[in-house]
Amino acid sequence: MESREEVVEQIKEVLVEANKFLSIDNGRVEFVELESDGILRVKFFGSCAVCPLLPMTLRAGVERAVLLKIGEVKRVELATA
């Protein structure tokens, strides 16, 4: 089993890959926290933060990429703060 720090580093690597696509539209996503129940909290910036397609980007883009590579993550949600 991997340490929490290793899992967080893997998450950040997946987000770097996601940002390659999001940067095309002047947006980006960043890691906020990984909760003990497997919920990953992220925050979007730039044009992604105000895009009406944000829910689709979150679920079909970022969440799908993370869930395919990191079994410890159960769901990806937007950070509330």
Secondary structure in CASP SS format (residue, H / E / C, confidence):
PFRMAT SS
TARGET T0000
AUTHOR 0000-0000-0000
METHOD secondary structure of the structure
MODEL  1
M C 1.00
E C 1.00
S C 1.00
R H 1.00
E H 1.00
E H 1.00
V H 1.00
V H 1.00
E H 1.00
Q H 1.00
I H 1.00
K H 1.00
E H 1.00
V H 1.00
L H 1.00
V H 1.00
E H 1.00
A H 1.00
N H 1.00
K H 1.00
F H 1.00
L H 1.00
S H 1.00
I H 1.00
D H 1.00
N C 1.00
G E 1.00
R E 1.00
V E 1.00
E E 1.00
F E 1.00
V E 1.00
E E 1.00
L E 1.00
E C 1.00
S C 1.00
D C 1.00
G C 1.00
I E 1.00
L E 1.00
R E 1.00
V E 1.00
K E 1.00
F E 1.00
F E 1.00
G E 1.00
S H 1.00
C H 1.00
A H 1.00
V H 1.00
C C 1.00
P C 1.00
L C 1.00
L H 1.00
P H 1.00
M H 1.00
T H 1.00
L H 1.00
R H 1.00
A H 1.00
G H 1.00
V H 1.00
E H 1.00
R H 1.00
A H 1.00
V H 1.00
L H 1.00
L H 1.00
K H 1.00
I C 1.00
G C 1.00
E C 1.00
V C 1.00
K C 1.00
R E 1.00
V E 1.00
E E 1.00
L E 1.00
A C 1.00
T C 1.00
A C 1.00
END
